[in-house]
Amino acid sequence: MKGIILAGGAGSRLYPLTLVASKQLQPVYDKPMVYYPLTTLIEGGIREFCLISTPHDLPRFRQLLGDGSRFGLTIDYRLQEKPAGIAQAFLIAESFIGKDNVTLILGDNIFYGGEAFGKAFNEFKSGATIFGYHVNDPQRYGVVEFDAQGQALSIEEKPQRPKSNYAVPGLYIYDNQVLEIAAKQRPSARGELEITDVNVAYLRRGQLRVALLARGFAWLDAGTSSSLHEASAYVQTIEKRTGVKIGCPEEAAFRNGFLALAQLEALTAQMPNCEYRDYLEREVVEEARRLDAAGS
């Protein structure tokens, strides 16, 4: 399965911060925002990535992430000349996807807790899998309606009268049919290719699965100034309490076997002296050494 990170858009809700750098390059506590969705997909076993962004910001993402090899990944970069909806990503990345299945994650969505995504990736065979997350303000999102047996009946984009409190967060898993479905979509009233229309197409085919995210799972949309601040405060609180970093792609790559211990050691040795390096050396490298020594 291949992964797409959609990191385009105008970032108007974060103005004037986005005059300096794109939304997905803004700091969420101690890391660039894009580190969080990248880490989520790495934890799910994804190694081949396509990052989509604007002409202005694409060079900055290249500078930050390179070709992905330092994480044991490959990262392709694609240009989004003008934002025209989430589903546009499949048209832009068509040659990258090829004949494979694909997962798409929004660059301003932060997830933490549980193993729902990893399980969904491992169990995925065909059709589409999206997720349901209970929110207080479903009018802001795509909303799933369920029947008495928990099967999805409908999906509506930002409904005035939501039929449930379950919103669809910004991570989607599709088989290769998504290329054909996205190509047939027409812009909505707001001029965008809606991801909800793609999901509805799978629903009509009887090929849509909605996995509910359990209580205790955190979904943060860091697309506004207030939610960006709240996301930073949340990450800081969790990291301080647990001593474990959220959104650390180097650690995720190592724990998934994408990087050997020697590679991780060499990578951390190149970092400047900082808390991020200290964490990788103390909590990841040294722990791995102790485990190796205990097992030998």
Wavefront OBJ file of the C-alpha trace (Angstrom):
o trace
v 0.000 0.000 0.000
v 1.173 3.510 -0.823
v 0.607 6.669 1.188
v -0.334 10.210 0.211
v 0.123 13.208 2.488
v -1.961 16.121 1.275
v -0.177 19.261 2.457
v -1.523 21.888 0.082
v -4.261 24.456 0.475
v -4.111 28.183 1.024
v -3.837 28.026 4.814
v -6.080 31.088 5.070
v -7.430 30.077 8.490
v -3.920 30.388 9.928
v -3.164 33.803 8.439
v -0.742 35.564 9.037
v 1.318 32.540 10.163
v 1.098 31.076 6.659
v 2.826 34.139 5.203
v 5.986 32.632 6.697
v 5.481 28.917 6.094
v 2.667 26.607 5.043
v 0.196 25.265 7.582
v 1.789 21.812 7.596
v 5.222 23.285 8.371
v 3.995 25.155 11.446
v 5.282 23.825 14.782
v 3.032 21.588 16.847
v 4.879 21.802 20.156
v 8.372 20.554 19.245
v 7.993 19.266 15.662
v 6.739 20.444 12.285
v 3.071 19.554 11.835
v 3.790 17.224 8.877
v 5.827 14.934 11.154
v 2.608 13.748 12.814
v 0.735 12.406 9.768
v 4.009 11.048 8.398
v 4.572 9.122 11.632
v 0.987 7.832 11.654
v 1.451 6.204 8.249
v 4.919 4.870 9.094
v 3.412 3.222 12.193
v 0.888 1.640 9.846
v 3.699 0.088 7.798
v 3.692 2.528 4.859
v 7.092 3.071 3.190
v 6.258 4.670 -0.170
v 4.969 8.221 0.080
v 3.756 10.995 -2.149
v 3.595 14.467 -0.618
v 1.404 16.976 -2.438
v 1.801 20.695 -1.857
v 1.834 24.124 -3.457
v 4.520 25.536 -5.785
v 5.633 27.878 -3.003
v 5.921 25.246 -0.270
v 7.042 22.100 -2.083
v 10.750 23.075 -1.952
v 10.457 23.541 1.822
v 9.053 20.054 2.270
v 11.900 18.679 0.148
v 14.362 20.498 2.395
v 12.708 19.082 5.515
v 12.165 15.464 4.465
v 14.506 14.901 1.504
v 13.924 11.737 -0.470
v 12.859 9.920 2.703
v 15.893 7.637 2.784
v 16.992 8.811 6.213
v 13.739 7.354 7.540
v 14.012 4.202 5.427
v 11.294 5.536 3.104
v 10.867 6.852 -0.421
v 9.098 10.192 -0.819
v 7.829 11.473 -4.141
v 6.696 15.092 -4.450
v 3.789 16.333 -6.546
v 2.603 19.845 -7.287
v -0.885 21.117 -6.538
v -1.148 24.246 -8.659
v -4.518 25.211 -7.197
v -6.405 23.557 -4.322
v -9.577 21.917 -5.646
v -10.635 19.452 -2.961
v -9.177 16.429 -1.202
v -10.156 14.011 -3.980
v -7.972 15.997 -6.376
v -5.007 14.274 -4.707
v -5.790 11.017 -6.528
v -5.680 12.740 -9.899
v -2.382 14.419 -9.059
v -0.826 11.191 -7.711
v -2.277 8.780 -10.277
v 1.067 7.660 -11.721
v 2.504 7.319 -8.197
v -0.375 5.069 -7.098
v -0.119 2.885 -10.191
v -1.984 -0.378 -9.574
v -1.633 -0.323 -5.787
v -3.984 0.352 -2.903
v -3.525 3.740 -1.290
v -4.096 5.584 1.954
v -4.487 9.346 2.103
v -3.918 11.441 5.214
v -4.437 15.172 5.587
v -1.327 17.069 6.585
v -3.066 18.984 9.382
v -4.620 15.962 11.132
v -2.931 14.600 14.256
v -3.859 11.196 15.690
v -2.773 9.552 18.913
v -3.669 6.387 20.794
v -4.660 2.836 20.025
v -3.911 0.555 17.117
v -6.980 1.174 14.965
v -5.080 2.394 11.930
v -2.426 -0.326 11.982
v -5.141 -2.957 12.285
v -7.104 -1.392 9.416
v -4.039 -1.356 7.156
v -3.232 -4.986 7.957
v -6.806 -6.193 7.415
v -7.513 -4.146 4.302
v -8.146 -6.152 1.150
v -10.492 -4.187 -1.111
v -13.067 -1.432 -1.257
v -12.675 1.521 1.097
v -12.147 1.947 4.822
v -12.857 5.233 6.568
v -13.202 6.017 10.257
v -15.847 7.459 12.555
v -14.976 9.719 15.479
v -17.541 11.059 17.966
v -17.538 14.885 18.045
v -19.661 17.620 19.609
v -19.808 19.734 16.435
v -20.467 17.345 13.524
v -21.691 20.227 11.322
v -18.041 21.019 10.563
v -17.248 17.614 9.031
v -18.353 14.801 6.807
v -20.873 12.882 8.931
v -21.769 9.170 8.847
v -25.292 7.906 9.528
v -25.635 4.328 10.841
v -28.455 1.816 10.991
v -29.358 -0.252 14.061
v -26.718 -2.854 13.132
v -23.964 -0.239 12.882
v -23.782 -0.285 9.090
v -23.240 3.019 7.296
v -26.396 4.344 5.622
v -25.244 7.741 4.387
v -22.416 10.269 4.449
v -23.046 14.003 4.249
v -20.550 16.836 3.951
v -21.004 19.537 6.609
v -24.752 18.959 7.077
v -26.859 21.612 8.794
v -28.781 18.843 10.547
v -26.337 15.985 11.168
v -27.808 12.481 11.370
v -25.177 11.393 13.897
v -22.278 12.755 15.913
v -19.742 10.645 14.042
v -17.384 12.700 11.897
v -14.999 11.273 9.320
v -11.395 12.225 10.211
v -8.757 12.878 7.598
v -7.371 9.404 6.991
v -8.831 7.196 4.240
v -7.888 3.794 2.799
v -8.866 2.811 -0.746
v -8.277 0.099 -3.270
v -7.235 0.981 -6.812
v -10.814 1.716 -7.867
v -10.324 5.141 -6.294
v -8.544 6.335 -9.441
v -11.560 5.581 -11.607
v -13.997 6.959 -9.011
v -12.064 10.201 -8.511
v -11.733 10.728 -12.254
v -15.542 10.600 -12.610
v -16.239 13.141 -9.872
v -17.502 16.603 -10.703
v -16.820 19.703 -8.585
v -19.317 20.448 -5.839
v -21.131 23.751 -5.376
v -18.020 25.140 -3.714
v -15.896 24.124 -6.717
v -14.080 21.196 -5.102
v -13.740 17.467 -5.724
v -15.163 16.257 -2.429
v -13.730 13.255 -0.629
v -17.249 12.630 0.683
v -18.414 12.003 -2.902
v -15.693 9.358 -3.273
v -16.828 7.693 -0.049
v -20.471 7.806 -1.159
v -19.486 6.115 -4.436
v -17.949 3.223 -2.469
v -21.013 3.144 -0.199
v -23.321 2.779 -3.199
v -21.196 -0.107 -4.435
v -21.531 -1.810 -1.065
v -17.766 -1.590 -0.593
v -17.411 0.961 2.222
v -16.371 0.003 5.741
v -16.545 2.514 8.597
v -14.367 1.677 11.615
v -15.287 3.537 14.796
v -12.391 4.984 16.771
v -12.599 4.052 20.427
v -12.918 6.407 23.363
v -9.513 7.594 24.453
v -8.304 7.926 20.875
v -7.323 11.517 20.072
v -7.974 13.265 16.776
v -6.742 16.848 16.497
v -7.342 19.037 13.465
v -4.701 21.762 13.681
v -6.078 23.928 10.883
v -6.919 27.070 12.884
v -4.880 29.244 15.239
v -6.798 28.065 18.308
v -6.711 24.366 17.335
v -2.987 24.665 16.544
v -2.384 25.973 20.049
v -4.595 23.256 21.558
v -2.741 20.548 19.612
v 0.610 21.855 20.855
v -0.627 21.897 24.443
v -1.986 18.352 24.102
v 1.268 16.992 22.664
v 3.299 18.752 25.352
v 1.106 17.337 28.127
v 1.239 13.748 26.829
v 4.979 13.834 26.183
v 5.739 15.332 29.580
v 3.523 12.815 31.379
v 4.630 9.676 29.510
v 8.172 10.505 28.426
v 7.261 9.256 24.934
v 7.261 11.490 21.880
v 4.259 11.761 19.579
v 4.979 12.194 15.891
v 8.612 11.052 15.815
v 9.224 9.511 12.363
v 12.740 8.300 13.196
v 11.479 6.250 16.132
v 8.501 4.915 14.181
v 10.757 3.894 11.284
v 13.130 2.096 13.642
v 10.378 0.260 15.533
v 8.842 -0.864 12.223
v 12.170 -2.225 10.982
v 12.662 0.431 8.296
v 15.900 1.518 9.994
v 18.525 -0.684 11.627
v 19.917 0.346 15.012
v 23.230 1.358 13.438
v 21.385 3.576 10.959
v 19.398 5.232 13.729
v 22.580 5.830 15.728
v 24.264 7.433 12.712
v 21.171 9.559 12.074
v 20.971 10.880 15.634
v 24.720 11.577 15.676
v 24.195 14.056 12.834
v 21.599 16.045 14.773
v 22.547 19.139 16.773
v 22.473 18.922 20.552
v 18.801 19.360 21.423
v 15.941 17.711 23.303
v 14.867 15.811 20.185
v 18.297 14.197 19.828
v 18.451 13.515 23.560
v 15.151 11.667 23.380
v 16.204 9.455 20.466
v 19.544 8.630 22.076
v 18.228 8.057 25.597
v 14.795 6.524 25.039
v 15.250 4.701 21.751
v 18.905 3.947 20.984
v 20.023 3.193 24.541
v 16.890 1.145 25.225
v 17.532 -0.920 22.076
v 21.122 -1.483 23.151
v 20.005 -2.696 26.580
v 17.513 -5.081 25.022
v 20.169 -6.411 22.635
v 22.594 -6.910 25.516
v 19.952 -8.681 27.619
v 19.085 -11.001 24.762
v 22.665 -11.961 23.899
l 1 2 3 4 5 6 7 8 9 10 11 12 13 14 15 16 17 18 19 20 21 22 23 24 25 26 27 28 29 30 31 32 33 34 35 36 37 38 39 40 41 42 43 44 45 46 47 48 49 50 51 52 53 54 55 56 57 58 59 60 61 62 63 64 65 66 67 68 69 70 71 72 73 74 75 76 77 78 79 80 81 82 83 84 85 86 87 88 89 90 91 92 93 94 95 96 97 98 99 100 101 102 103 104 105 106 107 108 109 110 111 112 113 114 115 116 117 118 119 120 121 122 123 124 125 126 127 128 129 130 131 132 133 134 135 136 137 138 139 140 141 142 143 144 145 146 147 148 149 150 151 152 153 154 155 156 157 158 159 160 161 162 163 164 165 166 167 168 169 170 171 172 173 174 175 176 177 178 179 180 181 182 183 184 185 186 187 188 189 190 191 192 193 194 195 196 197 198 199 200 201 202 203 204 205 206 207 208 209 210 211 212 213 214 215 216 217 218 219 220 221 222 223 224 225 226 227 228 229 230 231 232 233 234 235 236 237 238 239 240 241 242 243 244 245 246 247 248 249 250 251 252 253 254 255 256 257 258 259 260 261 262 263 264 265 266 267 268 269 270 271 272 273 274 275 276 277 278 279 280 281 282 283 284 285 286 287 288 289 290 291 292 293 294 295 296
